[in-house]
Amino acid sequence: MARFVRGAALGVAALLLGTGCSGGGSSDDGPSPGDGSAASSSSRDTSAPDVPELDWGGCEATDDAPAPGDEWQCATLKAPLNWSQPDGETIDLALIRAKATGDDRIGSLLFNFGGPGGSGVSMLPSYASTASLLRDRYDLVSWDPRGVGASGGIRCRSDKEIQAAESVDVTPDTPAEEQAYFKDAADFGKGCAQGAGKLLGHVSTTDTARDMDLMRQALGDDRMHYFGISYGTELGGVYAHLFPDKVGRMTLDAVVDPAADSVGHAKNQTTGFQRALDDYLKSRGEDPRQGTREIADLLERIDAEPLSTSSGRKLTQTLAVTGIVLPLYSKSSWPTLTSALEAAEQGDGTALLALADGYNERDPSGNYGTTTHSQRVISCLDDKQRPTPAQAKALLPEFEKLSPVFGTFLGWDTAGWCHEWPVAGQHDTPEVSAPGAAPILVVGNTGDPATPYEGARRMADELGKGVGVVLTWKGEGHGAYGSGSRCVDTTVTAYLLKGTVPEDGKVCE
């Protein structure tokens, strides 16, 4: 069971230039925003930990990726486990970088690729080709946030337990299925508590934002230059709120709505994935309402009788929904979705199961990744809202109206995700207001399924007047930069390399 990850699909990393744009821009001929020319404050909070030195060396292979090439360096940053006790116990955070190739270096550009729960150490090398122009003036840097990957990555259950849980119906239709669903949810939380130990209460987005500022200092940067994707936009907003005077050139792409609580996020994703499904069906010349109904009918049949696959495993309704979700993250994957749905209609669930396995990070040997484990422990510590099973059930008609395909799944998830969670959540919505910060470029994609476009304008508004600057792309898929729009790519690159702030509201077709 997993809500849809607010992260960057690998397809987002493909750099495909070739579409036009409309809307004006303005070039700042004075000092560039956050170019490091403004001196940082000479005083330091005496309650903060001493800034550790980073000992950069070669990178080793991880569970998620082979060792990158010699151009990559890795290091470990020691950060306080509990930021209220900065001189107490520490946690090791894994970092990776590729140094700038040009002579006119600005500083470090820190990337977070989303989730929460995504490994930056694994992802950055594969994203480097997309960011190749940026590397001319920046060291490209990323890290595994606390509770993720090599930074105390949390595992909540074994591979065997994960596969067994795939039989749990996450859209329960009977009292027995409801009981099994919520028991599984509670068991998952207990597993996370056991796997995380004392770390469980110290993996919030606020904790990670504070880690970022320690990282900035250890990297020797006066300002935080940052590129956040998906959940990384929320993290960037929280950083800007905590350290507005340290914001340099910050780009937020595929923006999480900071004004939405956990139920609001579920509604946003229900709307976003249905919108993407409609666009996919239109691209095939189908009526979206009819096509959606046919897919919903297919899922109902699979719920009653799971489909056979070539591996001998069964395609359940939950796995089928997951298999439909993955290719909606990138328009280039829509043909794969077509062939998978056609095969399922003929009774063969093999292709949809393969897509679901890709989303769930399951390899052919039956080993699973733990991105969704880390995602859950972070989001459940962040989110204070805890809908009850009865409240979730009452929400179902509204969710089903938003989407007959995804609504029931995400409606039940509002209660199941953090059911009987071992620690309390911290807030209803994150605080991202950043008065006085340098202009932050907020990039929204009208066809984004996981973080619907409306979140970009809300993020800009929450950041504050004169801080949030919205760039709109009329495109498809999760994220805009490197996804096929020359207009988006040149605008973002000009902002990060030259400090050119576009006109708020600029639109790329």
N, C-alpha and C positions, 0 to 999 in steps of 0.2 A: 504494500500500500504506500503510495507516495503522491503528494500533490505535485503539480507540474513545476519542475525546477525553474527558478527565475535565473537562468544562466545562458551563456552564449553557446548556441549550437556550432559545431565545427564548420558547418556550411557558411556561417557568418564571416569566417576568416578568409574566404576566397576574394581576392581583389580582381573584380571584373569591371573595368571602366567602360563608360560608353553612353550615358544618358545626359540630357541637358538639364538646366535649372533656370528658375526665374526668381526675381527678387534682388534688391540691391544689397550692397555691403559697404562698410566704411572701414578705411584703413587708419589705424592710429599712428600718426607720424611722430608723436611724442614717445616717451618711454613706454615700452611694451608692457601690458599687464602681466605682473608676476614674472618678469624676465630675470629676476634675481638682482637687478641693479639697485633696488631699494634695500638698504641694510636691515637685517633682522634685529630685533630687540636684543641688546647686549645682556639684559637681565634674564635669569632663568629661575623658574619656580624651584625654590629650595626643597620643596617636598617631592620633587620629581626625582626619578632615579638618575644616577650618573649615566652619561651617554656611552654605550659600549663601543669598542672598536670591532670592525668587521674584518675577519681574516678570510679573504677570498682565495679559493682554490678550485680545482677541477670538480666537475659534477659527476655524480654516480647515477646509475640506472635506478628508477623507482618502480613500484608496483604498477604504476600507470603508464610509464614511458621508458624507452631505452635512454641511455646516457646521451646527452646532446653533444655537438661537436666541440672542438677546442676553443671556439670563440666564446663559449659560455663559461661563466664562473659561478660558483655557489658559495654561500656563507651561512652562518647561523647567528641570529640576533637573540640575545637574552633580554626578555621583557618581564616585567612583574606579572606573576600569576594573578594577583589581586591588585588592581590599580589603586585601591584605597590603602594598600600597604606597599608603597613603591620600593621600599628597601627590604621587602620580605622575599618569599620563595619566588623563583623565576620559572619561566617556560621558554624552551628553545623554539624559535621561529626560523623556518627554512626559507632562504632567499636565493634568487637567481638573477643574473644580469648578463647583458652583452654590452660592451662599452661602445660609446659613440665613435663613428667612423670618420667624422669631419673634424676640422680644427676649431670651428666656432661653437664650442659646446655650451649649451644652456645649463645643463644639470642632469638630474635623473628624471625619468618619466615612469611613474609607478602605475602598473596595470592591475586591476581586479576584474576577472572575467565572469563573475556572477555566482549564482547558486541560491543562497549561500552554501558553500561547501565545495566550490570548484578549486582545484589545485592550480595555482599560478606557476609553480615550479614545472609542472608537466605541460601546461598550456602555452606558456610564453614562447618556447622555441618553435612551436607549430604556427604561432601567430606572427612570427618575426617577418615573414615575407610581406604580410599586409602592412606592417609598421616599418618597412624598410626605409621610406623617406624620412620618417621621424628619427630613425637611428643616426642620421647624419649629424644631428645636434643634441641628441639625448643618449645617455645610457638607458637602455631598456631594462626595466627592473620589475620583477613580480615576486610573489611569496605565497606560501601556504599559510592562510590565516590560522589562528589558534583553533584547535579542534579539527583541523583539516590536514590530510596527507601526512607529510613529514613533520608537521607542527603539532604533535600530539593527536593525530587523527583518531577520531572516535569510531569504534565499531560496536554496533548495538546487538547484532546477532550473527551467527555463523552462516556460511554459504548454504548449508543443509537446511537451517531454519528459514533462511530467506526463500529458498525454493518451496519449502513446505507451505509458507504463508501465501504463496501465489494462488493457492486453492481457496483462500478466504475471499468471499464475495464482498467487495467494497461498495456495492450498491444493493444492500440487503433488502429482500422482499418479504421475509418472514421473521417472526420473533426469534427463531433459532439462528437465522443468519445475522440478525442484529447482535445477538449475544456473542456470537463467534467474532464478529467484526470488532466490537469494542473490547473483548477480551484480548484479541490480538494487538489492538492499539495499546492497551495497558501493559501487556507483556513487552512490547517494543520499548516503552518508556523505562521499564524496569531494567531491560538489557542495556539501555543507554546509560542509566545511572551506574550500573555495574562496570560498564566499559570505560566510562569517563572519570569516575571517582570525583575528586574535589574539583576537577576541571569543569564539570557540568554547569556550575554556577558562574563561570568566568569566561564564557565564549560569546558574549553579546556583541552586537554591532558597535556599541560604545567602547567596549574593551578593545576591539580591533581598530577602531578609529584612533584610539590613544596609542596603540602599537604603531600605527602609521606615522604618527608624529615623532615617536622615538626613532623610527626607521629613517625619517627625513633627516633628523639630526645626525644619525650615524652615517648616513650617506654624504653628509657635508653640504646639504642644500639649505639655503635661506628660506626658500618657498617650496610648497608642495605642488609639483607638477604631476597631474594625475589623469588617467583614462579609466573610467569605470563603465562597465557594461552590465546591464540588467540589474541584479541585486547590487552590483558594484556602484550603481548610481545612488542607491540609498546610503551605502557606506560613504560615498563621496559627500553626500549632503550632510550626513552626521558629522563628518570631519570638518566641513566648512562651518557648521554651527559651533563646534567646539574650538576651532582655531581659525576664525575668519581672517585674522591678520597674517596668517601663514599661507593662505590660498594663492597659488601662482596661476598657471594655465591649466584649467580643469575642464575636461570634456566628459559629459554624462550621456551615454548612448543606450537606447532601449530602456526608457526611464520607468522605474517603479513609482507608482503614485504614493507620495508621502502622506497624503491626506486620508488614505484608506486604511481601515483597521483590517484584522485578519479575515472577517467576513466580506468586507469590501474588496479585498484582494481576490478572494475566491470569485466574487461576482465579476470583477474586472477580467479575470482569466477566462471565465465562462463566456463572457461577451467577446473577448479577443480571439479565442480559438474558434468560436462559431463564425465570427467575421472572416477569419482566415479560411475556414471550411467553405463559406459562401463564395469567397473569391476563387478558391480552387475549383468549385463546381461550375462557376461562371466561365472559367477558362476552358472548361470542357464542353461548353455550350449547353449546360444543364440548368434547369430551374433550381435555384438553391433550396427552396422550400421542399420541393419534391425529392431532390437528391439527399437532403438531410433526413427526410422521413425514411427513405430507403436504407440509409446507413443505420438509423435508429432501429429499424425493423430487423436488420441483420444482427445488431448487437443483442436484441431481445432473443433471437433464435439461438445465438451463441450462449446466452445466459442459461437458456433451457437445456441446451446440449452443446458443450464445448466441441470445437472442431479438432479433427485429427491433424497431425503434422508429420513430416518425414522423420523427425527425431524420435517420435513416439510420445513426446509430451503433448499435452492438450492445450489448445488455445482457449482460455477462458474469456469471459466478457471483459474482465479487468485488463488482461493482457492485450485484448483487441483494441480497447480504447487507448491504451498506452502506445500501441503500434500505429494508430491513426495520428496521435499527437506528434510523434517525432518528425515525420516529413513535413508537417505544417510549419516547422521552425525555419524552413528554407524553401523558396520557390523551386530551386533546382531539384528538390526531392519529390515534387508533386507527381512526376511520372511513376516513381517507385510506389507511391501511395495508390495510384490507379491500378497498377498490376496486382498489388497486394489485395485490394478490395475485390477485384474481379476474381482472383483465385479463391478468396473467402466465400464469395457468392456461389462458387462451384463446390464448396465443401472442404477446401484445402486451406488450413490456417498457417502453413509454413512461412509464407512471406510476412504476414502480420506478426507472427511470433518472432521472427528475426529482427523486425523493427523494434518490437518491445524489448527484446534482449539488448539491442543497441542502446536504448534509453536507460535500461536498468543496469548497464555496464556488466552484462553477463558474457563471459567468454565461452568458447566451445567446450571447455572442460568443466563448466559449471561453477566457475569462480565469479563472484560479484564484486563490483566496486562499492565504495561506501560514501559516495557523494551525497546521496539522500539521507544517510545517517547523520552526517555533519550538518546538512541543511536543517534537519529536524531539531537537533539540539540547539542550534543557533536561533532559529526562528521561534521555537517554543520558549526560549529564554527572553527573546525580544518581546513577543506578543503577550499582552496581559489578558486579552479576551479569551474566554474558555466556554464556548457554547456547549450546552448539554445535548445529549442525544435527542431529547424531546424538542429542543429549540432547532436543531438541525432538521429534524423531520418536518417541523412547521415551515422551514424555509424552502423545502423541496419544490413546491409548486412554482415559486418565483424563479428558482434556478432552472427548472425544466422549461419554463417559458423562455428564458434567455437562450437555452440550447437543449434540444431533445437528445443530443449526442453526449455532451459533456456536463450538462447541468446536474444530473443525479450524482455523478461521480464527485464533483466538486462541492455539491451541497452537503452530502454526508461527510465529506472531508473536513468541513468546518468544525465538527465535533470530534472526529476520529483522530485528527492530526496530533493534537496535544492532550488527548484523553488521559486523565489521571496522571498528568506529567509530574515528575518528582520535585521540580522547582517552579516557583511562581514566575510569571512573565513580568517584564519591567514597564511596559507602556502600551497604550492603545495605538498610538501612531508615533513615528519617530519625529524628533525635532530637528529641522534642517534650516531654520532661518539663519541667515549669515550676513547681518548688516555690516557694511564696511568692507566686505570681501571684494576682491577683484572680480571682473565679469567671468561668469561660468557659462560655458557653451552647453546647452541642453538640446540633445538631438532626438527628435521623435519620428517614428515611421508609422504612417497611417495604416499599414497592413500588419503591424506587429501582433502576433497571436498571444505571446506570453506577458508582455507589458504593453497594453493598449496605448495608443497614441495620446489619449487624453491626459495620461500621467505626466507627459512632458510639460504641458502648460501649467499643470498644478505644481510641479516641482519648481518651475521658474517663479511662480507666484509665491510659493513658500520660501524660497531662497531670499526673496525681497526685491524691491524695485531697484533697477540698476545693476543687479547682480545676475539674475537668471536671464539668459539670452537664448531664445528658442530658434532652432533650425528644423524645418519640417521636410521630410522626404516622403513623397507619394509613391511608396514602394511596398514590397512584400517581404515577409520573413522577420526574424528576430534580430534587430540591430540594423544600423544603416551604414556605418563606416566600413569600407571594404566589401560592400554587398552589391556593387554594380553601378553606383551613381557617381559619375565624374564630379558633378556639382557638389555632392556631399563630401567626397574625398578631398577636393581642392579647398573647400571652405574650412574643413576641420584642420587640414594640414597647414593652411595659412595662419590659422589661429594659434596652433601649437608651435609652429616654427618662427613666425614673424610677429605674433601678438595681434594679428588683424581680427578685430571683433566684428562679426557680420551684423547687419541690421536685425534687430529683434523681429522675428516673424518671417524671415527669409524662407522661401519655399523652393525646393528642388523637385522637379517633375520626374 
